[in-house]
Amino acid sequence: MKDKKINIDTEFIKLQDLLKLAGLCDTGGMAKMLIQNGNVTVNGEVCTMRVKKMRKGDFAELDGEKITVI
């Protein structure tokens, strides 16, 4: 499993934006489909909310890649 760390300067980042920033999808539409189809986990649980607020310490996983917000 690959582990990427994304540093944010704000209070949170939306899950769909995190996936785009990490390079796991090219568009918001693609991120929306992946999330709503249950392909993404947040902190170890399936998440279908594309506007889920990801804060420092949270992590998302998709296709064997882990993205941690720092």
Rosetta constraint file for C-alpha pairs under 8 A:
AtomPair CA 1 CA 64 HARMONIC 5.08 0.50
AtomPair CA 1 CA 65 HARMONIC 5.55 0.50
AtomPair CA 1 CA 66 HARMONIC 6.99 0.50
AtomPair CA 2 CA 64 HARMONIC 6.72 0.50
AtomPair CA 2 CA 65 HARMONIC 4.84 0.50
AtomPair CA 2 CA 66 HARMONIC 6.03 0.50
AtomPair CA 3 CA 65 HARMONIC 6.00 0.50
AtomPair CA 3 CA 66 HARMONIC 4.68 0.50
AtomPair CA 3 CA 67 HARMONIC 5.89 0.50
AtomPair CA 3 CA 68 HARMONIC 7.39 0.50
AtomPair CA 4 CA 22 HARMONIC 7.36 0.50
AtomPair CA 4 CA 65 HARMONIC 7.54 0.50
AtomPair CA 4 CA 66 HARMONIC 6.08 0.50
AtomPair CA 4 CA 67 HARMONIC 4.75 0.50
AtomPair CA 4 CA 68 HARMONIC 6.23 0.50
AtomPair CA 5 CA 67 HARMONIC 5.65 0.50
AtomPair CA 5 CA 68 HARMONIC 4.78 0.50
AtomPair CA 5 CA 69 HARMONIC 5.95 0.50
AtomPair CA 5 CA 70 HARMONIC 6.47 0.50
AtomPair CA 6 CA 18 HARMONIC 7.98 0.50
AtomPair CA 6 CA 22 HARMONIC 7.20 0.50
AtomPair CA 6 CA 67 HARMONIC 6.91 0.50
AtomPair CA 6 CA 68 HARMONIC 6.10 0.50
AtomPair CA 6 CA 69 HARMONIC 4.99 0.50
AtomPair CA 6 CA 70 HARMONIC 5.86 0.50
AtomPair CA 7 CA 69 HARMONIC 5.94 0.50
AtomPair CA 7 CA 70 HARMONIC 4.68 0.50
AtomPair CA 8 CA 12 HARMONIC 7.41 0.50
AtomPair CA 8 CA 13 HARMONIC 7.49 0.50
AtomPair CA 8 CA 56 HARMONIC 7.69 0.50
AtomPair CA 8 CA 69 HARMONIC 6.99 0.50
AtomPair CA 8 CA 70 HARMONIC 6.44 0.50
AtomPair CA 11 CA 55 HARMONIC 6.45 0.50
AtomPair CA 11 CA 56 HARMONIC 7.92 0.50
AtomPair CA 12 CA 53 HARMONIC 5.70 0.50
AtomPair CA 12 CA 54 HARMONIC 5.27 0.50
AtomPair CA 12 CA 55 HARMONIC 4.63 0.50
AtomPair CA 12 CA 56 HARMONIC 7.30 0.50
AtomPair CA 13 CA 17 HARMONIC 6.64 0.50
AtomPair CA 13 CA 18 HARMONIC 6.40 0.50
AtomPair CA 13 CA 53 HARMONIC 5.70 0.50
AtomPair CA 13 CA 54 HARMONIC 5.19 0.50
AtomPair CA 13 CA 55 HARMONIC 6.69 0.50
AtomPair CA 14 CA 18 HARMONIC 6.21 0.50
AtomPair CA 14 CA 50 HARMONIC 7.07 0.50
AtomPair CA 14 CA 51 HARMONIC 4.98 0.50
AtomPair CA 14 CA 52 HARMONIC 5.50 0.50
AtomPair CA 14 CA 53 HARMONIC 4.85 0.50
AtomPair CA 14 CA 54 HARMONIC 5.88 0.50
AtomPair CA 15 CA 19 HARMONIC 6.36 0.50
AtomPair CA 15 CA 49 HARMONIC 7.89 0.50
AtomPair CA 15 CA 50 HARMONIC 5.60 0.50
AtomPair CA 15 CA 51 HARMONIC 5.73 0.50
AtomPair CA 15 CA 52 HARMONIC 5.32 0.50
AtomPair CA 15 CA 53 HARMONIC 6.33 0.50
AtomPair CA 15 CA 54 HARMONIC 6.09 0.50
AtomPair CA 16 CA 20 HARMONIC 6.46 0.50
AtomPair CA 16 CA 28 HARMONIC 6.44 0.50
AtomPair CA 16 CA 31 HARMONIC 5.39 0.50
AtomPair CA 16 CA 32 HARMONIC 6.54 0.50
AtomPair CA 16 CA 35 HARMONIC 7.74 0.50
AtomPair CA 16 CA 50 HARMONIC 5.32 0.50
AtomPair CA 16 CA 51 HARMONIC 6.51 0.50
AtomPair CA 17 CA 21 HARMONIC 6.02 0.50
AtomPair CA 17 CA 28 HARMONIC 7.33 0.50
AtomPair CA 18 CA 22 HARMONIC 6.05 0.50
AtomPair CA 19 CA 23 HARMONIC 6.34 0.50
AtomPair CA 19 CA 24 HARMONIC 5.38 0.50
AtomPair CA 19 CA 25 HARMONIC 6.21 0.50
AtomPair CA 19 CA 31 HARMONIC 6.67 0.50
AtomPair CA 20 CA 24 HARMONIC 5.94 0.50
AtomPair CA 20 CA 25 HARMONIC 5.24 0.50
AtomPair CA 20 CA 26 HARMONIC 6.02 0.50
AtomPair CA 20 CA 27 HARMONIC 6.69 0.50
AtomPair CA 20 CA 28 HARMONIC 7.15 0.50
AtomPair CA 20 CA 31 HARMONIC 7.18 0.50
AtomPair CA 22 CA 67 HARMONIC 7.21 0.50
AtomPair CA 24 CA 62 HARMONIC 7.89 0.50
AtomPair CA 25 CA 30 HARMONIC 6.21 0.50
AtomPair CA 25 CA 31 HARMONIC 6.04 0.50
AtomPair CA 26 CA 30 HARMONIC 6.83 0.50
AtomPair CA 26 CA 31 HARMONIC 7.85 0.50
AtomPair CA 27 CA 31 HARMONIC 6.40 0.50
AtomPair CA 28 CA 32 HARMONIC 6.03 0.50
AtomPair CA 29 CA 33 HARMONIC 6.32 0.50
AtomPair CA 30 CA 34 HARMONIC 6.31 0.50
AtomPair CA 31 CA 35 HARMONIC 6.12 0.50
AtomPair CA 31 CA 50 HARMONIC 7.65 0.50
AtomPair CA 32 CA 36 HARMONIC 5.99 0.50
AtomPair CA 32 CA 50 HARMONIC 5.94 0.50
AtomPair CA 33 CA 37 HARMONIC 5.93 0.50
AtomPair CA 34 CA 38 HARMONIC 6.61 0.50
AtomPair CA 34 CA 39 HARMONIC 5.41 0.50
AtomPair CA 34 CA 40 HARMONIC 6.70 0.50
AtomPair CA 35 CA 39 HARMONIC 5.77 0.50
AtomPair CA 35 CA 40 HARMONIC 5.44 0.50
AtomPair CA 35 CA 47 HARMONIC 6.74 0.50
AtomPair CA 35 CA 48 HARMONIC 5.06 0.50
AtomPair CA 35 CA 49 HARMONIC 6.77 0.50
AtomPair CA 35 CA 50 HARMONIC 5.97 0.50
AtomPair CA 36 CA 47 HARMONIC 7.88 0.50
AtomPair CA 36 CA 48 HARMONIC 4.64 0.50
AtomPair CA 36 CA 49 HARMONIC 6.88 0.50
AtomPair CA 36 CA 50 HARMONIC 7.18 0.50
AtomPair CA 37 CA 48 HARMONIC 7.06 0.50
AtomPair CA 38 CA 46 HARMONIC 5.99 0.50
AtomPair CA 38 CA 47 HARMONIC 6.38 0.50
AtomPair CA 38 CA 48 HARMONIC 5.69 0.50
AtomPair CA 39 CA 46 HARMONIC 7.30 0.50
AtomPair CA 39 CA 62 HARMONIC 6.44 0.50
AtomPair CA 39 CA 63 HARMONIC 7.85 0.50
AtomPair CA 40 CA 46 HARMONIC 5.90 0.50
AtomPair CA 40 CA 47 HARMONIC 6.09 0.50
AtomPair CA 40 CA 48 HARMONIC 7.50 0.50
AtomPair CA 40 CA 60 HARMONIC 6.76 0.50
AtomPair CA 40 CA 61 HARMONIC 5.72 0.50
AtomPair CA 40 CA 62 HARMONIC 5.11 0.50
AtomPair CA 41 CA 45 HARMONIC 4.93 0.50
AtomPair CA 41 CA 46 HARMONIC 4.13 0.50
AtomPair CA 41 CA 47 HARMONIC 5.39 0.50
AtomPair CA 41 CA 60 HARMONIC 5.47 0.50
AtomPair CA 41 CA 61 HARMONIC 5.23 0.50
AtomPair CA 41 CA 62 HARMONIC 6.90 0.50
AtomPair CA 42 CA 46 HARMONIC 6.23 0.50
AtomPair CA 42 CA 47 HARMONIC 5.94 0.50
AtomPair CA 42 CA 58 HARMONIC 7.23 0.50
AtomPair CA 42 CA 59 HARMONIC 5.75 0.50
AtomPair CA 42 CA 60 HARMONIC 4.39 0.50
AtomPair CA 42 CA 61 HARMONIC 6.59 0.50
AtomPair CA 43 CA 58 HARMONIC 6.09 0.50
AtomPair CA 43 CA 59 HARMONIC 5.33 0.50
AtomPair CA 43 CA 60 HARMONIC 6.18 0.50
AtomPair CA 44 CA 60 HARMONIC 7.67 0.50
AtomPair CA 44 CA 61 HARMONIC 7.86 0.50
AtomPair CA 54 CA 58 HARMONIC 5.93 0.50
AtomPair CA 54 CA 59 HARMONIC 7.67 0.50
AtomPair CA 54 CA 69 HARMONIC 7.19 0.50
AtomPair CA 55 CA 69 HARMONIC 6.44 0.50
AtomPair CA 55 CA 70 HARMONIC 7.97 0.50
AtomPair CA 56 CA 68 HARMONIC 7.84 0.50
AtomPair CA 56 CA 69 HARMONIC 4.84 0.50
AtomPair CA 56 CA 70 HARMONIC 4.78 0.50
AtomPair CA 57 CA 68 HARMONIC 6.58 0.50
AtomPair CA 57 CA 69 HARMONIC 5.53 0.50
AtomPair CA 57 CA 70 HARMONIC 5.93 0.50
AtomPair CA 58 CA 68 HARMONIC 5.98 0.50
AtomPair CA 58 CA 69 HARMONIC 5.64 0.50
AtomPair CA 59 CA 66 HARMONIC 6.74 0.50
AtomPair CA 59 CA 67 HARMONIC 5.41 0.50
AtomPair CA 59 CA 68 HARMONIC 4.23 0.50
AtomPair CA 59 CA 69 HARMONIC 6.09 0.50
AtomPair CA 60 CA 66 HARMONIC 5.75 0.50
AtomPair CA 60 CA 67 HARMONIC 5.25 0.50
AtomPair CA 60 CA 68 HARMONIC 6.60 0.50
AtomPair CA 61 CA 65 HARMONIC 5.50 0.50
AtomPair CA 61 CA 66 HARMONIC 4.44 0.50
AtomPair CA 61 CA 67 HARMONIC 6.28 0.50
AtomPair CA 62 CA 66 HARMONIC 6.69 0.50
